[in-house]
Amino acid sequence: METENNRSAWTDVQRQEVASLVRDYRAYLLLERSLSRNTLDAYLRDVEKLLHYLEGAGVTPWQADTDMLRAFVAGLHDIGVEPRSQARIVSGVRSFYRYMLMHGLLSDDPARLLEVPKVGVHLPEVLTVDEVDRLIGAVDLSKREGHRNRAMLEVLYSCGLRVSELCELKLSNLYLDEGFVRIFGKGGKERLVPISARAVHELRTYFLDRNLWSIPAAYEDYVFITVRRSIKNIGRIMVFHLIKELAVVAGIRKNISPHTLRHSFATHLLEGGADLRAIQAMLGHETIATTEIYTHIDRSRLRQEILDHHPRSRIAAD
C-alpha cells in the first residue's frame, strides 16, 4: 500500500510538549554532560533539524520509528549535506533518543540502528539500466496514482533530479515541446535540464488523470500531487517509501532511495560517453569535484578501456 506524506502538522499541545522536551534535554546536556557552549548549540541545532522534519510529517519524537529516522538521514543526503555533517547529525539524533530512553520517555530506542555515514570517498549505489526498467515496471497502473508514480520515477531518472526538486517541480517550469524542464536547485540556483521523450510521454499520460482531480488553488502549479485524503504536492517521505516498496516488488536487493536514480542517471551518462562538465551542469553541482565521484564507480569499464586501447595491451595481445 502506498504511503503518502499527508498527515497534519503537530497540534498546539504536541508543540508545547516537544518544546518542553527540548528544554529538558538542553538542561541535561549542560548540567549532566557539561558540554561546551559550541557543542551544546551544535547538538540542539541538529535536533532542531530532526524536529522540523518530523513536524512536517505530522510525527512527534515519541511516535517516530527507525524507518522514519532513516528517511530523515536519507533526506540529508538528498539535499546535499556532506557525509561529515551527516555523521554529526546522526550522532546528535542518537544522543537525543538515548536521553529519552534513559528518562523513561520511550520503551525502545528507534535511533539505535541508525547507521553513521562513512566519511571519505563514498561510492553511491547505482542501478543498472535493466534494474531501472524493472523498478519503473513494478508500478501498479491499475491504481489511481499509478500513472503519477511512473511519471515521477521517469522524471527522477531522466533528469537526474534531487527528490526535493521533484517535489517542488511546477507546471509553469515544464517546456515539454522543447524537451526541457527548469529546475531551481540548492540555494535557488536555476538550471535547464533536458527531459527524455519517454519521460514526456509518461507525464502527458499522467496529466490525463491529473486533469480530473480537484486540486486546491495553492497546489495547482505543482506537477506531482497526492491523491489520498488532503490533496497537495507530494513529500519526500512518500517518494522514499514508494521506491523502497517498488524495489521489493521488482526483486532489487540493493539499498536504494530516490537519490539512487540520480546517481544512476549520472553513471549511465558517463558510461555512454557524456562529458563530465555536461553532467555537472545537468546535476547542478557547484564544483566539478562533486561530479568526479562518478568516475570512480565503474572500475571494470575503465579497466576494459585500458585493455582495449593501451598500446602495451595491444602488444601483449599480438
C-alpha positions as a printed NumPy array, in Angstrom:
array([[  0.   ,   0.   ,   0.   ],
       [  1.373,   3.429,  -0.928],
       [  2.461,   5.756,   1.865],
       [  1.794,   9.451,   1.343],
       [  3.036,  12.454,   3.301],
       [ -0.463,  13.613,   4.125],
       [ -0.578,  13.845,   7.896],
       [ -1.341,  17.117,   9.595],
       [  1.296,  19.108,  11.47 ],
       [  1.579,  18.93 ,  15.258],
       [ -1.224,  20.234,  17.415],
       [ -0.548,  23.141,  19.779],
       [ -0.428,  20.701,  22.705],
       [  2.111,  18.485,  20.924],
       [  4.211,  21.519,  20.029],
       [  4.293,  22.581,  23.682],
       [  5.26 ,  19.051,  24.751],
       [  8.12 ,  18.971,  22.249],
       [  9.331,  22.413,  23.375],
       [  9.368,  21.185,  26.976],
       [ 11.282,  18.078,  25.941],
       [ 13.923,  20.182,  24.187],
       [ 14.325,  22.432,  27.223],
       [ 14.835,  19.411,  29.48 ],
       [ 17.297,  17.89 ,  27.011],
       [ 19.251,  21.138,  26.881],
       [ 19.482,  21.198,  30.677],
       [ 20.714,  17.601,  30.646],
       [ 23.453,  18.403,  28.119],
       [ 24.513,  21.478,  30.029],
       [ 24.378,  20.178,  33.615],
       [ 24.981,  16.431,  33.404],
       [ 27.2  ,  16.145,  30.352],
       [ 28.932,  19.504,  30.854],
       [ 29.212,  20.166,  27.128],
       [ 30.889,  23.294,  25.854],
       [ 28.637,  26.046,  24.559],
       [ 29.586,  25.361,  20.931],
       [ 29.   ,  21.613,  21.258],
       [ 25.716,  22.208,  23.078],
       [ 24.499,  24.563,  20.356],
       [ 25.535,  22.061,  17.649],
       [ 23.566,  19.244,  19.336],
       [ 20.486,  21.415,  19.635],
       [ 20.711,  22.6  ,  16.013],
       [ 20.882,  19.001,  14.849],
       [ 17.889,  18.033,  16.95 ],
       [ 16.033,  21.057,  15.57 ],
       [ 16.603,  19.732,  12.037],
       [ 15.065,  16.411,  13.035],
       [ 12.108,  18.047,  14.783],
       [ 11.404,  20.27 ,  11.774],
       [ 11.391,  17.16 ,   9.591],
       [  9.114,  15.215,  11.94 ],
       [  6.673,  18.1  ,  12.303],
       [  6.401,  18.292,   8.521],
       [  5.398,  14.629,   8.56 ],
       [  2.987,  15.121,  11.466],
       [  5.   ,  12.74 ,  13.658],
       [  6.177,  13.558,  17.2  ],
       [  9.578,  12.365,  18.512],
       [  7.722,   9.783,  20.613],
       [  5.991,   8.354,  17.521],
       [  8.97 ,   8.225,  15.139],
       [ 10.264,   4.759,  14.3  ],
       [ 13.573,   3.625,  12.823],
       [ 12.309,   3.827,   9.23 ],
       [ 11.234,   7.432,   9.767],
       [ 14.636,   8.346,  11.178],
       [ 16.374,   6.599,   8.291],
       [ 14.235,   8.597,   5.873],
       [ 15.362,  11.762,   7.665],
       [ 19.024,  10.773,   7.253],
       [ 18.436,   9.896,   3.594],
       [ 16.876,  13.327,   3.148],
       [ 20.06 ,  14.939,   4.455],
       [ 21.952,  13.244,   1.661],
       [ 19.349,  14.288,  -0.89 ],
       [ 19.717,  17.97 ,  -0.047],
       [ 23.49 ,  17.783,  -0.306],
       [ 24.585,  17.655,   3.347],
       [ 28.204,  16.455,   3.398],
       [ 28.927,  12.999,   4.927],
       [ 30.894,  14.523,   7.81 ],
       [ 27.921,  16.74 ,   8.708],
       [ 25.528,  13.819,   8.253],
       [ 27.598,  11.774,  10.705],
       [ 27.495,  14.597,  13.267],
       [ 23.719,  14.971,  12.892],
       [ 23.174,  11.225,  13.308],
       [ 25.3  ,  11.344,  16.46 ],
       [ 23.119,  14.175,  17.776],
       [ 19.916,  12.271,  16.992],
       [ 21.247,   9.19 ,  18.774],
       [ 22.098,  11.278,  21.842],
       [ 18.612,  12.799,  21.857],
       [ 16.903,   9.397,  21.769],
       [ 19.263,   7.909,  24.363],
       [ 18.216,  10.749,  26.651],
       [ 14.532,   9.986,  26.042],
       [ 15.12 ,   6.287,  26.723],
       [ 17.121,   6.936,  29.926],
       [ 14.4  ,   9.195,  31.3  ],
       [ 11.597,   6.732,  30.643],
       [ 10.052,   8.659,  27.758],
       [ 10.397,   5.687,  25.406],
       [ 10.398,   1.92 ,  25.838],
       [ 12.7  ,   1.36 ,  22.858],
       [ 15.339,   3.446,  21.079],
       [ 14.454,   3.91 ,  17.353],
       [ 17.821,   5.603,  16.7  ],
       [ 19.841,   2.634,  17.919],
       [ 20.083,   1.077,  14.465],
       [ 20.83 ,   4.317,  12.589],
       [ 23.978,   3.972,  10.53 ],
       [ 26.561,   6.729,  10.637],
       [ 27.565,   7.792,   7.093],
       [ 31.195,   6.979,   6.366],
       [ 33.394,   9.998,   5.991],
       [ 35.592,   9.957,   2.908],
       [ 35.047,   8.921,  -0.678],
       [ 31.669,   7.25 ,  -0.835],
       [ 30.737,   5.354,  -3.949],
       [ 26.952,   5.605,  -4.2  ],
       [ 24.715,   2.669,  -5.032],
       [ 23.618,   2.68 ,  -8.653],
       [ 21.129,   0.65 , -10.656],
       [ 21.735,  -0.964, -13.996],
       [ 19.514,   0.106, -16.878],
       [ 17.674,  -3.208, -16.542],
       [ 17.077,  -2.567, -12.822],
       [ 15.747,   0.918, -13.552],
       [ 13.321,  -0.582, -16.081],
       [ 12.251,  -3.244, -13.58 ],
       [ 11.708,  -0.63 , -10.869],
       [  9.53 ,   1.541, -13.099],
       [  7.789,  -1.542, -14.482],
       [  6.805,  -2.543, -10.932],
       [  4.386,   0.417, -10.689],
       [  0.785,  -0.781, -10.479],
       [ -1.025,   1.202, -13.184],
       [ -4.418,  -0.071, -12.024],
       [ -4.181,   2.242,  -9.001],
       [ -5.437,   5.81 ,  -9.171],
       [ -1.902,   7.081,  -8.557],
       [ -0.24 ,   4.565, -10.914],
       [  0.497,   6.856, -13.854],
       [  1.633,   9.587, -11.479],
       [  4.104,   7.211,  -9.83 ],
       [  5.501,   6.037, -13.147],
       [  5.892,   9.622, -14.335],
       [  7.694,  10.548, -11.093],
       [ 10.234,   7.761, -11.497],
       [ 10.803,   8.54 , -15.167],
       [ 11.396,  12.22 , -14.394],
       [ 13.74 ,  11.408, -11.485],
       [ 15.81 ,   9.126, -13.703],
       [ 15.524,  11.056, -16.966],
       [ 16.504,  14.401, -15.44 ],
       [ 18.708,  13.312, -12.536],
       [ 16.731,  15.398, -10.048],
       [ 17.117,  15.597,  -6.3  ],
       [ 13.942,  14.374,  -4.615],
       [ 13.335,  17.884,  -3.226],
       [ 13.494,  19.24 ,  -6.794],
       [ 10.958,  16.639,  -7.918],
       [  8.568,  17.543,  -5.095],
       [  8.817,  21.264,  -5.92 ],
       [  8.561,  20.863,  -9.704],
       [  5.989,  23.255, -11.194],
       [  3.874,  23.011, -14.324],
       [  4.992,  26.523, -15.23 ],
       [  8.581,  25.271, -15.435],
       [  7.884,  22.454, -17.891],
       [  8.818,  23.03 , -21.536],
       [  7.858,  19.643, -22.857],
       [  7.588,  20.62 , -26.521],
       [ 11.131,  21.971, -26.338],
       [ 12.35 ,  18.972, -24.293],
       [ 13.485,  20.887, -21.19 ],
       [ 12.462,  21.476, -17.585],
       [ 13.541,  24.436, -15.449],
       [ 14.865,  23.39 , -12.057],
       [ 15.547,  25.526,  -9.005],
       [ 18.142,  23.631,  -7.018],
       [ 20.174,  24.242,  -3.883],
       [ 20.414,  27.89 ,  -2.992],
       [ 17.684,  28.699,  -5.523],
       [ 20.128,  28.252,  -8.403],
       [ 18.357,  27.784, -11.707],
       [ 19.29 ,  25.3  , -14.415],
       [ 17.681,  23.898, -17.563],
       [ 17.709,  20.111, -17.791],
       [ 16.839,  18.053, -20.885],
       [ 13.977,  15.613, -20.432],
       [ 13.653,  12.368, -22.36 ],
       [ 10.843,  11.61 , -24.786],
       [  9.815,   8.686, -22.582],
       [  9.503,  10.914, -19.504],
       [  7.485,  13.428, -21.546],
       [  5.148,  10.622, -22.643],
       [  4.673,   9.435, -19.036],
       [  3.981,  12.986, -17.859],
       [  1.337,  13.558, -20.522],
       [ -0.302,  10.239, -19.699],
       [ -0.357,  11.203, -16.016],
       [ -1.829,  14.621, -16.859],
       [ -4.908,  12.878, -18.299],
       [ -5.608,  11.643, -14.76 ],
       [ -4.427,  14.807, -13.023],
       [ -6.811,  16.987, -15.04 ],
       [ -9.74 ,  15.139, -13.447],
       [ -8.648,  15.896,  -9.872],
       [ -9.992,  18.811,  -7.837],
       [ -6.745,  20.47 ,  -6.835],
       [ -6.748,  23.426,  -4.391],
       [ -5.535,  26.689,  -5.907],
       [ -2.43 ,  26.71 ,  -3.687],
       [ -1.22 ,  23.487,  -5.303],
       [ -2.445,  23.877,  -8.884],
       [  1.021,  24.628, -10.254],
       [  2.734,  21.619,  -8.667],
       [  3.337,  18.767, -11.098],
       [  3.062,  15.847,  -8.677],
       [  0.031,  15.83 ,  -6.403],
       [ -1.103,  13.47 ,  -3.653],
       [ -4.327,  11.608,  -4.308],
       [ -5.411,  10.445,  -0.869],
       [ -7.166,  12.497,   1.824],
       [ -5.838,  16.036,   1.542],
       [ -4.634,  16.96 ,  -1.944],
       [ -1.296,  18.784,  -2.102],
       [  2.133,  18.393,  -3.595],
       [  3.956,  15.168,  -2.778],
       [  6.545,  14.983,   0.   ],
       [  9.966,  13.377,   0.142],
       [  8.924,  10.682,   2.617],
       [  6.232,   9.483,   0.24 ],
       [  8.723,   9.192,  -2.63 ],
       [ 11.242,   7.435,  -0.371],
       [  8.727,   4.804,   0.741],
       [  7.369,   4.342,  -2.778],
       [ 10.805,   3.483,  -4.152],
       [ 11.504,   1.114,  -1.255],
       [  8.216,  -0.697,  -1.903],
       [  8.776,  -0.917,  -5.661],
       [ 12.31 ,  -2.259,  -5.153],
       [ 10.848,  -5.18 ,  -3.196],
       [  8.265,  -5.863,  -5.915],
       [ 10.966,  -5.65 ,  -8.613],
       [ 13.27 ,  -8.026,  -6.728],
       [ 16.034,  -5.417,  -6.379],
       [ 18.115,  -6.211,  -3.31 ],
       [ 20.236,  -3.051,  -3.308],
       [ 19.634,  -0.44 ,  -0.615],
       [ 18.136,   2.3  ,  -2.775],
       [ 16.452,   5.659,  -2.297],
       [ 15.258,   8.447,  -4.637],
       [ 18.873,   9.643,  -4.823],
       [ 19.843,   6.277,  -6.345],
       [ 18.047,   7.235,  -9.554],
       [ 20.064,  10.481,  -9.658],
       [ 23.281,   8.51 ,  -9.23 ],
       [ 22.183,   6.05 , -11.906],
       [ 21.357,   8.907, -14.301],
       [ 24.869,  10.344, -13.934],
       [ 26.609,   6.977, -14.13 ],
       [ 24.746,   5.905, -17.264],
       [ 25.529,   9.236, -18.936],
       [ 29.22 ,   8.804, -18.153],
       [ 29.185,   5.231, -19.424],
       [ 27.538,   6.46 , -22.602],
       [ 30.388,   8.9  , -23.212],
       [ 28.897,  12.159, -21.914],
       [ 31.306,  14.936, -20.973],
       [ 31.846,  15.339, -17.231],
       [ 31.193,  19.096, -17.443],
       [ 27.845,  18.451, -19.125],
       [ 26.897,  16.029, -16.352],
       [ 27.921,  18.631, -13.777],
       [ 25.62 ,  21.194, -15.392],
       [ 22.678,  18.791, -15.535],
       [ 23.095,  17.743, -11.889],
       [ 23.559,  21.326, -10.717],
       [ 26.807,  20.598,  -8.87 ],
       [ 28.658,  23.651,  -7.614],
       [ 32.073,  22.182,  -8.438],
       [ 33.374,  19.528, -10.812],
       [ 34.909,  17.717,  -7.819],
       [ 31.44 ,  16.628,  -6.703],
       [ 30.685,  15.194, -10.136],
       [ 34.017,  13.392, -10.352],
       [ 32.839,  10.754,  -7.897],
       [ 31.085,   9.087, -10.829],
       [ 34.43 ,   8.458, -12.484],
       [ 35.213,   6.018,  -9.649],
       [ 32.065,   3.936,  -9.935],
       [ 32.522,   1.702, -12.948],
       [ 36.06 ,   0.447, -12.43 ],
       [ 35.506,  -2.62 , -14.594],
       [ 34.624,  -0.39 , -17.554],
       [ 37.79 ,   1.661, -17.037],
       [ 39.893,  -1.478, -16.886],
       [ 38.364,  -2.749, -20.131],
       [ 39.037,   0.585, -21.832],
       [ 42.723,   0.264, -20.921],
       [ 42.891,  -3.32 , -22.132],
       [ 41.24 ,  -2.35 , -25.412],
       [ 43.195,   0.823, -26.177],
       [ 46.535,   0.99 , -24.33 ],
       [ 49.452,   0.228, -26.711],
       [ 51.098,  -2.139, -24.239],
       [ 47.917,  -4.168, -24.042],
       [ 47.768,  -4.446, -27.823],
       [ 51.399,  -5.552, -27.967],
       [ 50.708,  -8.244, -25.389],
       [ 47.71 ,  -9.374, -27.381],
       [ 49.814,  -9.635, -30.514]])
